[in-house]
């Protein structure tokens, strides 16, 4: 019986970590195929905080890019201006939408050309130190 206890304890410990990671959910992530020769790409998704407390996205990284940032589009008179965000608040029970013409992830310094249909793997970093690993398909929107 003692031999079963340790594996059971380890299994339950892993399960509880998975439940905690599920407080923030990412859905419908996708990457806009960049034009030929460009080393910059935009990523869109919906992030939902299913927890009763606020969380915050503090960063983004991707092994295929030199840097990742959160951006938002703001209207300045008759023009739209892109601004860098230090982080993104995730209010309790709310969805935060990253969409064309609005908030998005900007990846710069792509290490290779992307192809339509492939999956790009990104890491969203939460302020509490956790990391959400997502795979986003590349779409040609031209």
C-alpha positions, 0 to 999 in steps of 0.5 A, a space after each residue: 500500500 505504501 508504494 501506491 501512496 507516493 505515485 498517488 500523491 505526485 499525481 494529485 499534486 500535478 493535478 492541482 498545479 494544472 487547475 491553478 494554471 487553468 485560471 487564465 485561458 487563451 482561445 482563438 490565437 492566430 498569427 497574421 502572415 507577414 509580408 515577404 521580407 518583413 521580420 515583424 508579425 502580429 498575434 491575436 487571441 482572446 484571454 479570459 480570466 476565470 478567477 475571482 482575482 485580477 491577473 496581469 500579463 507582464 510579458 510575451 516571448 517566442 523562440 522564433 522572435 528576438 522580442 515580443 511586446 503588447 501593443 494597443 491602437 489608440 485614436 489620435 485625432 483622425 489617425 490611429 497610433 500604436 502604443 507599447 503596453 508594459 502589461 495587460 490587466 486581466 480583470 476577474 471573470 472578464 475576457 480581453 480581446 487581442 484583435 486587428 485594429 486593437 490590442 495585439 502582440 507584436 513579435 519583432 526580429 523573426 528568425 525565419 520566414 513563417 508559412 501559412 498553416 504552421 503553428 507558432 509557439 508563444 509564451 505569455 508571462 503572468 505577473 505571478 511568474 507563471 507562463 502560458 504556452 500557446 500554439 497559434 496557427 499562421 493565417 494569410 489575410 492578404 
